[in-house]
Amino acid sequence: MSYQVLARKWRPRTFHELVGQAHVQRALVNALDQGRLHHAYLFTGTRGVGKTTLARILAKCLNCTANGRGNEGITSTPCGKCDSCRAIDEGRFVDLIEVDAASRTKVEDTRELLDNVQYAPTQGRYKVYLIDEVHMLSTSSFNALLKTLEEPPPHVKFLLATTDPQKLPATVLSRCLQFTLKHMPPERVVEHLTYVLGEEGVEYDESALWLLGKAAEGSMRDAMSLTDQAIAFGQGAIRHADVAAMLGTLDHRHVLALVEALADVDVQRLLAEVAQLSEQGPDFAAVLDELSAVLHRLAVAQMVPDAVDNSHGDRALIQQLASRFTAEDIQLYYQIGIQGRGDMVHAPDLRSALEMTLLRMLAFRPQGVPKPAATPLPLRREPSSDAVSQAAVSHEPVSHEPVSHEPAAQVAASEDSDASEPVSAHEPAAKKLEPALPSNQATMPDSAAVQASAAPGATDELSAPDAVSSEQAPPWSLDEVESAAMLSSEPEPEPE
């Protein structure tokens, strides 16, 4: 016997085996049990969620001959063993007419189909018309179908399936009972794959099944097809590394390394991880998508730790990383990541866009980015404007040595009393200047005293007696200072 793919082998044959469509299952089962059947049903939803499968199960319920209990033999639990059930499962039931609307779009095909509606079923209880991809019919075909769809014979049921109900005319939608089939969440896909692989005896990694469940994008048929491919790729087993290589997905460990660098606020390691990641030539947009998914799991781990999924077999690590972030940081990082993902289309380089998004996360965090330690330069004291002007007049550098707390008169007396030092050449000039001094000044301080008084902070360091004396004696005028400087600079006359 030839190999049968998993998607066909494990196709549901009863409502009990149907996966992930409880709302549709409940409505149809109740309608069958109560005998309240509509003449036209419309099943909508994305690819691989069970539209055609659901229509075939309904056809078996209408024509099963083994388990009928009232309601003219109609049942919600087809046996799967009678001739009608087995014929429907094998695709050879005469009264189940399956039409591919994508290949029969012309109005002539529709009219030919409707010409046989008036005839009674040959084998079953009802003649069931299953029109798949009904949105592909032409406008003329829809118009030809309207009257029969509104008032069909009592032995006819119409089951329509489409992935794009927006293209159907409103007149068709109003004549049908519509059921919308939902996407399959990854948790439900992984649960079903676990059951199927257990029955098939195939070894697998749970994290690999999560990769398949996410890659299926809500389609159970795609998940089963990818599982077949993974089994062939892994030589009879499904391993995480093999599935990641087969799908070309990003290694989850690199994303966790980026998250750890964000937790440590380590900019250098963050850029190093991006550089290492770029060597593999990844899709940088997918990196941001995966990073946002991890941040979402961290936020869930902070609020409801038990609700964290084990999609990569890293639940313990996610809970440990969640304790290293504040709730505000995670929300801020997630928002910046989403905005950075949208701005990537405008970036000149995708790698630089990823790096700027990561750096923006750290730059906008409330605590900021810690700056590297630097030794502060010593502060410089700038001389006051008065000191600069006096230094320019005297042509002598300004002294920054500490000023003595002794009065200027005592300093001058001590210098005069020192007999070991020779008499300065400027001393006679100072004596000649004495008669010209103002009456309220007994003596004039020497150049060192003038420099000391001009030094920064000298006024603040004066003792209380000096402050009192400086307040009693009027300050020197600029003309007096200039004349004193000119006299002190004149050379001493040579002796005759």
DOVOMI-620050 format. One line per field, with one value per residue (C-alpha): residue in one letter; residue number from 1; x, y, z. Coordinates in nm, 4 decimals. Each point is the difference from the previous one (the first is absolute). Layout:
N
res (a, ...) .
n (NUM, ...) .
px (X, ...) .
py (Y, ...) .
pz (Z, ...) .
***
This chain:
496
res (m, s, y, q, v, l, a, r, k, w, r, p, r, t, f, h, e, l, v, g, q, a, h, v, q, r, a, l, v, n, a, l, d, q, g, r, l, h, h, a, y, l, f, t, g, t, r, g, v, g, k, t, t, l, a, r, i, l, a, k, c, l, n, c, t, a, n, g, r, g, n, e, g, i, t, s, t, p, c, g, k, c, d, s, c, r, a, i, d, e, g, r, f, v, d, l, i, e, v, d, a, a, s, r, t, k, v, e, d, t, r, e, l, l, d, n, v, q, y, a, p, t, q, g, r, y, k, v, y, l, i, d, e, v, h, m, l, s, t, s, s, f, n, a, l, l, k, t, l, e, e, p, p, p, h, v, k, f, l, l, a, t, t, d, p, q, k, l, p, a, t, v, l, s, r, c, l, q, f, t, l, k, h, m, p, p, e, r, v, v, e, h, l, t, y, v, l, g, e, e, g, v, e, y, d, e, s, a, l, w, l, l, g, k, a, a, e, g, s, m, r, d, a, m, s, l, t, d, q, a, i, a, f, g, q, g, a, i, r, h, a, d, v, a, a, m, l, g, t, l, d, h, r, h, v, l, a, l, v, e, a, l, a, d, v, d, v, q, r, l, l, a, e, v, a, q, l, s, e, q, g, p, d, f, a, a, v, l, d, e, l, s, a, v, l, h, r, l, a, v, a, q, m, v, p, d, a, v, d, n, s, h, g, d, r, a, l, i, q, q, l, a, s, r, f, t, a, e, d, i, q, l, y, y, q, i, g, i, q, g, r, g, d, m, v, h, a, p, d, l, r, s, a, l, e, m, t, l, l, r, m, l, a, f, r, p, q, g, v, p, k, p, a, a, t, p, l, p, l, r, r, e, p, s, s, d, a, v, s, q, a, a, v, s, h, e, p, v, s, h, e, p, v, s, h, e, p, a, a, q, v, a, a, s, e, d, s, d, a, s, e, p, v, s, a, h, e, p, a, a, k, k, l, e, p, a, l, p, s, n, q, a, t, m, p, d, s, a, a, v, q, a, s, a, a, p, g, a, t, d, e, l, s, a, p, d, a, v, s, s, e, q, a, p, p, w, s, l, d, e, v, e, s, a, a, m, l, s, s, e, p, e, p, e, p, e) .
n (1, 2, 3, 4, 5, 6, 7, 8, 9, 10, 11, 12, 13, 14, 15, 16, 17, 18, 19, 20, 21, 22, 23, 24, 25, 26, 27, 28, 29, 30, 31, 32, 33, 34, 35, 36, 37, 38, 39, 40, 41, 42, 43, 44, 45, 46, 47, 48, 49, 50, 51, 52, 53, 54, 55, 56, 57, 58, 59, 60, 61, 62, 63, 64, 65, 66, 67, 68, 69, 70, 71, 72, 73, 74, 75, 76, 77, 78, 79, 80, 81, 82, 83, 84, 85, 86, 87, 88, 89, 90, 91, 92, 93, 94, 95, 96, 97, 98, 99, 100, 101, 102, 103, 104, 105, 106, 107, 108, 109, 110, 111, 112, 113, 114, 115, 116, 117, 118, 119, 120, 121, 122, 123, 124, 125, 126, 127, 128, 129, 130, 131, 132, 133, 134, 135, 136, 137, 138, 139, 140, 141, 142, 143, 144, 145, 146, 147, 148, 149, 150, 151, 152, 153, 154, 155, 156, 157, 158, 159, 160, 161, 162, 163, 164, 165, 166, 167, 168, 169, 170, 171, 172, 173, 174, 175, 176, 177, 178, 179, 180, 181, 182, 183, 184, 185, 186, 187, 188, 189, 190, 191, 192, 193, 194, 195, 196, 197, 198, 199, 200, 201, 202, 203, 204, 205, 206, 207, 208, 209, 210, 211, 212, 213, 214, 215, 216, 217, 218, 219, 220, 221, 222, 223, 224, 225, 226, 227, 228, 229, 230, 231, 232, 233, 234, 235, 236, 237, 238, 239, 240, 241, 242, 243, 244, 245, 246, 247, 248, 249, 250, 251, 252, 253, 254, 255, 256, 257, 258, 259, 260, 261, 262, 263, 264, 265, 266, 267, 268, 269, 270, 271, 272, 273, 274, 275, 276, 277, 278, 279, 280, 281, 282, 283, 284, 285, 286, 287, 288, 289, 290, 291, 292, 293, 294, 295, 296, 297, 298, 299, 300, 301, 302, 303, 304, 305, 306, 307, 308, 309, 310, 311, 312, 313, 314, 315, 316, 317, 318, 319, 320, 321, 322, 323, 324, 325, 326, 327, 328, 329, 330, 331, 332, 333, 334, 335, 336, 337, 338, 339, 340, 341, 342, 343, 344, 345, 346, 347, 348, 349, 350, 351, 352, 353, 354, 355, 356, 357, 358, 359, 360, 361, 362, 363, 364, 365, 366, 367, 368, 369, 370, 371, 372, 373, 374, 375, 376, 377, 378, 379, 380, 381, 382, 383, 384, 385, 386, 387, 388, 389, 390, 391, 392, 393, 394, 395, 396, 397, 398, 399, 400, 401, 402, 403, 404, 405, 406, 407, 408, 409, 410, 411, 412, 413, 414, 415, 416, 417, 418, 419, 420, 421, 422, 423, 424, 425, 426, 427, 428, 429, 430, 431, 432, 433, 434, 435, 436, 437, 438, 439, 440, 441, 442, 443, 444, 445, 446, 447, 448, 449, 450, 451, 452, 453, 454, 455, 456, 457, 458, 459, 460, 461, 462, 463, 464, 465, 466, 467, 468, 469, 470, 471, 472, 473, 474, 475, 476, 477, 478, 479, 480, 481, 482, 483, 484, 485, 486, 487, 488, 489, 490, 491, 492, 493, 494, 495, 496) .
px (0.0000, 0.1342, 0.0846, -0.2787, 0.0972, -0.0866, -0.2419, -0.2218, 0.0560, -0.0990, -0.2802, -0.2964, -0.2921, -0.2395, -0.0828, 0.1749, 0.3299, -0.0298, 0.2720, -0.0400, -0.3486, -0.2200, -0.2410, -0.0836, -0.0126, -0.2475, -0.2374, -0.0060, -0.0355, -0.2960, -0.1620, 0.0394, -0.1321, -0.3033, -0.0670, 0.0263, 0.2042, 0.0586, 0.0062, 0.3261, 0.3129, 0.2996, 0.3338, 0.2654, 0.3534, 0.3638, 0.1667, 0.0264, -0.2387, -0.2554, -0.2623, -0.0182, 0.0474, -0.2899, -0.2217, 0.0793, -0.0769, -0.3343, -0.0687, 0.0638, -0.2323, -0.2765, 0.0419, 0.1222, -0.2234, 0.1193, -0.0563, -0.3201, -0.2336, -0.2963, 0.0296, -0.0272, 0.3264, 0.2095, 0.2695, 0.2793, 0.2218, 0.0565, 0.1177, 0.2698, -0.0674, -0.3129, 0.0156, -0.0885, 0.2651, 0.2732, -0.0899, 0.0164, 0.3375, 0.1345, -0.1423, -0.2296, -0.3440, -0.2329, -0.2240, 0.2860, 0.0864, 0.3243, 0.0616, 0.3224, -0.1263, 0.3512, 0.0011, -0.3703, -0.0652, -0.2114, -0.3754, -0.0438, 0.1611, -0.2324, -0.3104, 0.1067, 0.0395, -0.3424, -0.1752, 0.0460, -0.1271, -0.3582, 0.0824, -0.0229, 0.3128, 0.1177, 0.1559, -0.0289, -0.2646, 0.1039, 0.1750, 0.2798, 0.1723, 0.3394, 0.1342, 0.3594, 0.1576, -0.3404, 0.1271, 0.1661, -0.3330, -0.0841, -0.2775, -0.2189, 0.0532, -0.1088, -0.3100, -0.0877, 0.0434, -0.2133, -0.3483, 0.0967, 0.2013, -0.3016, -0.2589, 0.1696, -0.1864, -0.0478, 0.2523, 0.2852, 0.2523, 0.2603, 0.3344, 0.2188, 0.3599, 0.2214, 0.3102, -0.1184, -0.3628, 0.0354, -0.0160, -0.3399, -0.3067, -0.2222, -0.2879, 0.1895, 0.1043, -0.3570, -0.1167, 0.2572, 0.0649, 0.3572, 0.2620, 0.3454, 0.2755, 0.2757, 0.3767, 0.1693, 0.2030, 0.3539, -0.0940, -0.2798, 0.2238, 0.2744, -0.2541, -0.1329, 0.3483, 0.1007, -0.2929, 0.0650, 0.3745, -0.0695, -0.2306, 0.2526, 0.2870, 0.2222, 0.2540, -0.0155, 0.1153, -0.2759, 0.1778, 0.0079, -0.3769, -0.0372, 0.2035, -0.2304, -0.3104, 0.1089, 0.1123, -0.3442, -0.1568, -0.3316, -0.0390, -0.0177, 0.0536, 0.3188, 0.1161, -0.0504, 0.1790, 0.2955, 0.0098, 0.0303, 0.2856, 0.1724, -0.0178, 0.1645, 0.2604, 0.0887, 0.0107, -0.3017, 0.0328, -0.0930, 0.2794, 0.0154, 0.3210, -0.1288, -0.3321, 0.1725, 0.2318, -0.2900, -0.2125, 0.2938, -0.1129, 0.2134, 0.1892, -0.1872, 0.3201, 0.1170, -0.3209, 0.0376, 0.3577, -0.1316, -0.2519, 0.2700, 0.2130, -0.2999, -0.0495, 0.3655, -0.0113, 0.3184, 0.0216, 0.3288, -0.1301, -0.3256, 0.1800, 0.2290, -0.3039, -0.1411, 0.3351, 0.0096, -0.3576, 0.0650, 0.2598, -0.2835, -0.1817, -0.3329, -0.3166, 0.0455, -0.3724, -0.0579, 0.2519, -0.2118, -0.3142, 0.1564, 0.1322, -0.3465, -0.1427, 0.2535, -0.0809, -0.3673, 0.0799, 0.2036, -0.2946, -0.2290, 0.2554, 0.0009, -0.3773, -0.1065, 0.3056, -0.2033, -0.1417, 0.3372, 0.0053, 0.2853, 0.0254, 0.3778, 0.0487, 0.1311, -0.2765, 0.2375, 0.2439, -0.2786, -0.1199, 0.3558, 0.0540, -0.3320, 0.1289, 0.2888, -0.2243, -0.2455, -0.3493, 0.0513, 0.3155, -0.1677, -0.2958, 0.2330, 0.2243, -0.3001, -0.1420, 0.3362, 0.0452, -0.3399, 0.0713, 0.3473, -0.1496, -0.2220, 0.2832, 0.2252, -0.1475, 0.1410, 0.3461, 0.2937, 0.1473, -0.1972, 0.2836, 0.0418, -0.3773, 0.0158, 0.2941, -0.1693, -0.3167, 0.1974, 0.1973, -0.3223, -0.1360, 0.2883, 0.0115, -0.3681, -0.0090, -0.0835, 0.3295, 0.2049, 0.3220, 0.2896, 0.2884, 0.3589, 0.1969, 0.2295, 0.2455, -0.1224, 0.2438, 0.1207, -0.1863, 0.1853, -0.0427, -0.0151, 0.1371, -0.2434, -0.0201, 0.1654, 0.2948, 0.0439, 0.0032, 0.2478, 0.2253, 0.0003, 0.1029, 0.2829, 0.1219, 0.0479, -0.1689, -0.2832, 0.0938, -0.2294, 0.1845, -0.2031, -0.0093, 0.1368, -0.2549, 0.2381, -0.0641, 0.1932, 0.1817, 0.1395, 0.1189, 0.1821, 0.1592, 0.1268, 0.1603, 0.1753, 0.1312, 0.1673, 0.3655, 0.1301, -0.1691, 0.1361, -0.2037, -0.2115, 0.0610, -0.3659, 0.0144, 0.1285, -0.2691, -0.2594, 0.1465, -0.0112, -0.3665, -0.0890, -0.0506, -0.2338, -0.2231, -0.3444, -0.0208, -0.2051, 0.2599, 0.3115, 0.1830, -0.0524, 0.0088, 0.2678, -0.0668, -0.0426, -0.2770, -0.1677, 0.0199, -0.1332, -0.2942, -0.0727, 0.0135, -0.3336, -0.1599, 0.2347, -0.2836, -0.1840, 0.3088, 0.0626, -0.0320, -0.2406, 0.2577, 0.1072, -0.3619, -0.0564, 0.3147, -0.0894, -0.3415, 0.1512, 0.2677, -0.1310, 0.1176, 0.2828, -0.1070, 0.1236, 0.2095, 0.1782, 0.0805, 0.1368, 0.2183, 0.1379, 0.0815, 0.1792, 0.2120, 0.0923, 0.1123, 0.2395, 0.3705, 0.1955, 0.2302, 0.3720, 0.2149, 0.2254) .
py (0.0000, 0.3443, 0.2537, 0.2362, 0.3474, 0.0979, 0.2753, -0.2546, -0.2905, 0.2001, 0.1986, 0.0191, -0.2246, 0.0973, 0.3116, -0.1537, -0.0110, 0.3589, 0.2238, 0.3602, 0.0830, -0.0598, 0.2849, -0.1461, -0.3529, 0.0945, 0.1803, -0.2814, -0.2797, 0.1721, 0.0667, -0.3659, -0.1325, 0.2301, -0.0443, 0.3742, -0.0120, 0.2872, -0.0610, 0.1954, 0.0294, 0.2233, -0.0855, 0.2721, 0.0158, -0.0104, -0.2950, -0.3309, 0.0666, -0.2661, 0.1535, -0.2898, -0.2548, 0.1492, -0.0112, -0.3676, -0.0854, 0.1784, -0.1967, -0.3258, 0.1088, 0.0622, -0.3351, -0.2454, -0.3090, -0.1748, 0.2283, 0.1811, 0.0541, 0.2031, 0.3192, -0.2154, -0.1778, 0.3193, -0.0233, 0.2118, -0.3053, -0.1778, -0.3574, 0.0087, -0.3646, -0.0027, 0.0139, 0.3665, 0.1051, -0.2087, 0.1226, 0.3637, -0.0580, -0.1597, 0.2717, -0.2242, 0.0836, 0.0685, 0.2494, 0.2167, 0.2266, 0.1901, 0.2944, 0.1951, 0.3483, 0.1159, -0.2253, 0.0290, 0.3715, 0.0270, 0.0397, -0.3032, -0.2230, 0.1336, -0.0523, -0.3551, -0.0623, 0.1400, -0.2060, -0.3111, 0.1574, -0.1036, -0.3706, -0.2025, -0.1428, -0.3338, -0.1585, 0.2268, 0.1893, 0.3435, 0.1241, 0.2241, 0.2626, 0.0981, 0.3044, 0.0758, 0.3423, 0.1346, 0.3578, -0.0866, -0.0296, 0.2692, 0.2509, -0.1804, -0.3266, 0.1597, 0.1413, -0.3409, -0.1558, 0.2469, -0.1418, -0.3613, 0.1020, 0.1805, -0.2743, -0.3342, -0.3328, -0.1631, -0.2741, 0.2465, 0.1625, 0.2583, 0.0168, 0.2913, 0.0570, 0.3047, 0.1727, 0.3434, 0.0659, 0.3713, -0.0891, -0.1672, 0.2027, 0.1095, -0.1856, -0.3284, 0.0730, 0.0766, -0.3419, -0.2003, -0.0820, 0.1175, -0.1506, 0.1543, -0.2447, 0.1346, -0.0103, -0.2787, 0.1397, -0.1432, -0.1678, -0.1968, -0.0922, -0.1271, -0.1983, -0.1712, -0.0667, -0.1574, -0.2394, -0.0864, -0.0590, -0.2109, -0.2196, -0.0142, -0.0875, 0.2900, 0.1516, 0.3771, 0.3037, 0.2109, 0.3183, -0.1293, -0.0453, 0.3606, 0.1103, -0.1983, 0.1340, 0.3602, -0.0583, -0.1411, 0.3441, -0.1395, -0.2726, -0.3577, -0.1394, 0.2025, -0.1236, -0.3611, 0.0563, 0.1652, -0.2913, -0.2425, 0.2085, 0.0145, -0.3777, -0.0482, 0.2679, -0.1499, -0.3614, -0.1124, 0.2368, 0.3629, 0.1970, 0.3682, 0.0666, -0.1855, 0.1834, 0.3370, -0.0765, -0.1233, 0.3073, 0.2402, 0.1551, 0.2051, -0.1785, 0.0870, 0.0075, 0.3162, 0.1804, -0.1040, 0.1313, 0.3385, 0.0000, -0.0798, 0.2881, 0.2309, -0.1238, 0.0753, 0.3350, -0.1123, 0.1993, -0.1538, -0.3566, 0.0992, 0.1216, -0.3035, -0.2314, 0.1867, -0.0317, -0.3735, -0.0355, 0.1869, -0.2593, -0.2478, 0.2368, -0.0002, 0.1911, 0.2941, 0.0702, -0.3538, 0.0683, 0.2905, -0.2119, -0.2738, 0.2543, 0.1510, -0.3490, -0.0628, 0.3352, -0.0970, -0.3248, 0.1932, 0.2296, -0.3005, -0.1621, 0.3103, 0.0198, -0.3681, -0.2291, -0.3197, 0.1264, 0.0046, -0.2436, -0.2423, 0.0647, -0.0372, -0.2148, 0.3043, 0.0810, 0.0011, 0.2304, 0.2412, 0.0201, 0.0639, 0.2759, 0.1618, 0.0643, 0.2086, 0.2562, 0.2502, -0.0062, 0.3499, -0.1036, -0.2990, 0.2066, 0.2699, -0.2503, -0.1702, 0.3288, 0.1091, -0.3396, 0.0216, 0.3511, -0.0985, -0.2916, 0.2394, 0.2475, -0.2638, 0.0602, 0.3531, -0.0928, -0.0054, -0.3064, -0.2633, -0.0803, 0.3648, 0.0197, -0.2934, 0.1514, 0.3397, -0.1625, -0.1861, 0.3112, 0.1995, -0.2505, 0.0708, 0.3740, 0.0508, -0.2130, 0.2102, -0.0874, 0.0979, -0.1612, -0.0017, 0.2106, -0.1235, 0.1248, 0.2977, 0.1890, 0.3605, 0.2742, 0.2308, 0.3256, 0.3164, 0.3239, 0.2948, 0.3297, 0.2829, 0.2941, 0.2348, -0.2349, -0.0262, 0.3794, 0.0523, -0.2759, 0.1649, 0.3339, -0.1418, -0.2370, -0.2653, -0.3445, -0.0385, -0.2063, -0.2818, -0.0668, 0.0205, 0.3412, 0.0577, 0.0986, 0.2625, 0.3675, 0.1563, 0.2405, -0.2916, -0.1743, 0.3166, 0.0467, -0.3550, 0.0435, 0.3232, -0.1620, -0.2859, 0.1114, -0.3032, 0.0945, 0.2932, 0.3114, -0.0075, 0.2539, 0.0912, 0.1064, 0.3572, 0.0530, -0.1069, 0.2451, 0.2804, -0.0821, 0.0368, 0.3794, -0.0268, -0.2595, 0.0984, 0.1196, -0.2915, -0.2599, -0.0405, -0.2359, -0.1620, -0.3805, -0.1534, -0.1836, -0.3358, 0.1421, 0.1467, -0.3392, -0.1778, 0.2355, -0.0619, -0.3792, -0.1881, -0.0612, 0.2275, 0.2201, -0.3013, -0.1157, 0.3276, -0.0137, 0.2212, 0.2753, 0.0200, 0.0260, 0.2850, 0.1848, -0.0431, 0.1452, 0.3045, 0.0775, 0.1085, -0.2155, 0.1096, 0.1726, -0.1168, 0.3181, -0.0525, -0.3609, 0.0963, 0.2778, -0.2383, -0.2542, 0.2580, 0.1237, -0.3544, -0.0786, 0.2982, -0.0976, 0.1163, 0.2963, -0.0830, 0.1525, 0.2878) .
pz (0.0000, -0.0949, 0.2683, 0.0972, 0.1171, 0.3537, -0.1056, -0.1765, 0.2364, 0.3070, -0.1586, 0.2441, -0.0915, 0.2806, 0.1973, 0.2982, -0.1904, -0.1204, 0.1469, 0.1054, -0.1340, 0.3026, -0.0814, -0.3426, 0.1341, 0.2718, -0.2388, -0.2564, 0.2559, 0.1632, -0.3374, -0.0998, 0.3286, -0.0119, -0.3718, -0.0664, -0.3196, -0.2405, -0.3738, -0.0617, 0.2178, -0.0625, 0.1658, -0.0058, 0.1337, -0.0954, -0.1707, 0.1799, 0.2910, -0.0956, -0.2312, -0.2452, 0.2777, 0.1931, -0.3098, -0.0557, 0.3634, -0.0360, -0.3179, 0.1895, 0.2794, -0.2539, -0.1780, 0.2679, 0.0030, 0.3177, 0.2972, -0.0922, 0.2931, -0.1162, -0.2049, -0.3128, 0.0786, 0.0379, 0.2698, 0.1432, 0.0527, -0.3312, 0.0373, -0.2632, -0.0822, -0.2129, -0.3775, -0.0129, 0.2560, -0.1584, -0.3470, 0.1130, 0.1711, -0.3164, -0.2269, -0.2029, 0.1385, -0.2909, 0.1765, 0.1251, -0.2905, 0.0660, -0.2298, -0.0296, -0.0781, -0.0881, -0.3076, -0.0855, 0.0006, -0.3135, 0.0145, -0.2269, 0.2622, 0.2666, -0.2134, -0.0787, 0.3704, 0.0831, -0.2669, 0.2165, 0.3232, -0.0647, -0.0078, 0.3216, 0.1629, -0.1298, 0.3075, 0.2978, 0.1904, -0.1319, -0.3094, 0.1295, -0.2188, 0.1387, -0.1867, 0.1057, -0.0546, -0.0899, -0.0198, -0.3324, -0.1811, -0.2511, 0.0495, -0.2516, 0.1843, 0.3273, -0.1660, -0.1408, 0.3437, 0.1939, -0.0644, 0.0674, 0.3075, 0.1417, -0.0570, -0.0660, -0.0103, 0.3429, -0.0800, -0.0842, 0.2321, -0.1074, 0.1837, -0.1111, 0.1057, -0.0611, 0.1281, -0.1157, 0.0921, -0.0822, -0.3697, 0.0326, -0.0984, 0.2845, -0.1634, 0.0422, 0.3581, 0.1017, -0.1247, 0.2021, 0.3620, 0.0460, 0.2337, 0.0339, 0.0913, 0.2221, -0.0320, 0.1890, 0.2925, 0.0332, 0.3287, -0.1685, -0.2939, 0.2319, 0.1995, -0.3127, -0.1394, 0.3315, -0.0244, -0.3667, 0.0463, 0.3067, -0.2058, -0.2833, 0.2357, -0.1119, 0.2392, 0.0326, 0.1972, 0.1479, -0.1026, -0.3593, 0.0057, 0.1125, -0.2999, -0.2277, 0.1720, -0.0478, -0.3585, -0.0856, 0.0646, 0.1208, -0.2629, 0.1274, -0.3479, -0.0399, 0.3415, -0.1040, -0.3307, 0.1762, 0.2438, -0.2917, -0.1360, 0.3398, 0.0407, -0.3388, 0.0757, 0.3380, -0.1226, 0.2008, 0.2980, 0.0585, 0.1666, 0.0776, -0.1932, -0.3070, -0.0023, 0.0468, -0.2916, -0.2136, 0.0642, -0.0090, 0.3255, 0.2355, 0.2755, 0.3167, 0.2032, -0.1782, 0.0926, 0.3637, -0.0085, -0.1159, 0.2836, 0.2550, -0.1311, 0.0371, 0.3559, 0.0841, -0.1866, -0.1743, -0.3235, -0.1088, 0.0341, -0.1694, -0.3116, 0.0076, -0.0068, -0.2994, -0.1790, 0.0697, -0.1138, -0.3251, -0.1016, -0.0544, -0.2373, 0.1859, -0.0699, 0.2369, -0.0064, 0.1261, 0.2773, 0.1239, -0.0299, 0.2111, 0.2495, 0.0383, 0.0552, 0.2785, 0.1618, -0.0058, 0.1779, 0.2582, 0.0671, 0.0441, 0.2318, 0.2193, 0.0265, -0.0108, 0.0262, -0.0491, -0.3312, -0.1787, -0.2907, -0.0467, -0.3726, -0.0059, 0.3073, 0.1876, 0.2469, 0.3001, -0.1793, -0.0982, 0.3591, 0.1179, -0.2592, 0.0914, 0.3520, -0.1396, -0.1702, 0.1318, -0.1423, -0.1415, -0.1844, -0.1648, -0.1165, -0.1319, -0.1815, -0.1583, -0.1266, -0.1412, -0.1665, -0.1704, -0.1249, -0.1151, -0.1938, -0.1920, -0.0621, -0.1566, -0.3444, 0.0094, 0.1295, -0.2466, 0.1718, 0.1895, 0.2388, 0.0970, 0.0489, 0.2422, 0.1872, 0.0273, 0.1338, 0.2670, 0.0949, 0.0162, 0.2507, 0.2353, -0.0662, 0.0828, 0.3132, 0.3095, 0.1721, -0.3062, -0.1170, 0.2470, -0.1312, 0.0156, 0.3014, -0.0731, 0.2277, 0.0351, -0.0949, 0.2852, 0.0270, -0.0959, 0.1909, -0.2325, 0.1415, 0.0556, -0.2367, 0.2543, 0.0414, -0.3775, -0.0399, 0.2829, -0.1316, -0.3414, 0.1550, 0.2107, -0.2775, 0.2660, 0.0220, 0.2432, 0.3030, 0.1154, 0.3255, 0.3189, 0.1564, 0.3496, 0.2588, 0.1460, -0.0704, -0.2847, 0.2382, 0.2012, -0.3174, -0.1113, 0.3443, 0.0051, -0.3406, 0.1101, 0.3155, -0.1900, -0.0077, -0.1828, -0.3270, -0.2053, -0.0358, -0.3128, -0.2709, 0.0123, 0.3660, -0.0573, -0.2584, 0.2498, 0.2519, -0.2548, -0.0563, 0.3655, 0.0050, -0.3019, 0.1617, 0.1244, 0.3546, 0.1158, -0.1178, 0.2103, -0.2332, -0.3373, -0.0205, -0.2167, -0.3265, 0.1770, 0.2130, -0.3102, -0.1718, 0.3064, 0.0195, -0.3691, 0.0305, -0.0280, 0.3329, 0.1828, 0.1150, 0.1389, 0.1940, 0.1855, 0.3740, 0.1919, 0.0808, -0.3671, -0.1085, 0.2423, -0.1109, -0.3660, 0.0650, 0.1867, -0.2653, -0.3405, -0.2910, -0.2258, -0.3176, -0.3406, -0.0498, 0.3306, -0.0834, -0.3438, 0.1453, 0.2633, -0.2638, -0.2169, 0.2931, 0.1003, -0.3533, -0.0299, 0.0359, 0.3034, -0.0810, -0.0104, 0.2798, -0.1003) .
***
